[in-house]
Amino acid sequence: MNYITSSFSLQMIPEGGLIEVIPCRLNVYEWGGQWRIGHEGTAQNLSKKLGFPVHVDRTPISLQVGDEVIVCQPVGNRLATGTELGADVELAYFHVIIHPPLRHILGQVRKEVIHQWRLEHDPAYADEDGCE
């Protein structure tokens, strides 16, 4: 599932999941994700920049391996308490990808390394594997 959000929390990540964060541009026409914008000022800012209405939706999300998120956040220091985000505030965009837990990835790499080593050093294994 793809999402476009105004925040990101570690509570959204499945247990053991790895995240990759990449600065990006917001291209909603290619992205097509579900909107989860939690602040009215951010929704107004995005509406102005994109030219169509973006609505506040605070429905919680729980991400799974394979899910991707575009996070839209104001550039610069944290806003003072009680300050509203204006439509002219610059936003930065980050592409967050949820990967499988490292132990799963390392297990797959380990299996592949063992498989390659046996192919190169164990003729009987290579025969079993159907390699010539």
C-alpha positions, -999 to 999 in steps of 0.1 A, spaced: 0 0 0 12 35 -7 5 65 16 11 102 15 14 115 51 23 147 70 42 127 97 60 95 103 63 75 136 83 45 146 51 30 158 40 26 122 68 1 114 62 -36 118 83 -52 145 118 -58 132 111 -40 99 138 -19 83 131 15 69 148 33 40 144 71 38 151 89 6 146 126 0 123 130 -31 99 151 -50 61 148 -46 46 134 -78 11 124 -67 1 117 -103 25 88 -105 23 78 -68 -15 73 -63 -13 67 -26 -39 71 2 -37 105 19 -32 107 56 -26 144 63 -30 151 100 -28 189 101 -51 215 85 -22 238 76 -3 210 58 -35 201 39 -40 237 28 -3 240 19 -5 209 -3 -38 220 -18 -22 253 -29 9 236 -43 -9 208 -61 -39 227 -73 -66 203 -59 -81 199 -25 -62 178 1 -83 170 32 -73 162 67 -75 125 75 -61 113 108 -70 77 103 -41 57 119 -20 34 96 1 4 104 26 -3 77 36 -38 65 67 -50 46 65 -36 11 45 -6 20 58 28 9 51 63 23 57 98 10 61 121 41 55 158 37 72 179 64 79 216 68 115 226 62 134 243 90 129 245 128 99 232 147 70 256 147 64 274 180 35 261 201 2 274 188 17 285 155 -2 273 124 16 261 93 8 285 65 2 278 28 35 294 19 58 273 41 83 251 22 77 214 25 103 187 21 93 152 9 107 119 20 101 85 4 100 58 32 102 22 22 94 -7 46 118 -36 42 118 -71 58 137 -75 91 174 -77 88 175 -112 101 153 -123 72 176 -106 47 207 -120 63 192 -155 63 186 -152 25 221 -139 19 236 -167 40 217 -193 20 228 -178 -13 265 -176 -2 264 -213 10 247 -223 -22 273 -205 -43 302 -219 -23 288 -255 -26 283 -251 -64 320 -240 -67 335 -266 -43 313 -296 -41 309 -315 -75 282 -338 -60 261 -308 -49 264 -292 -83 251 -324 -99 222 -325 -74 214 -289 -83 212 -297 -120 242 -275 -128 268 -285 -154 
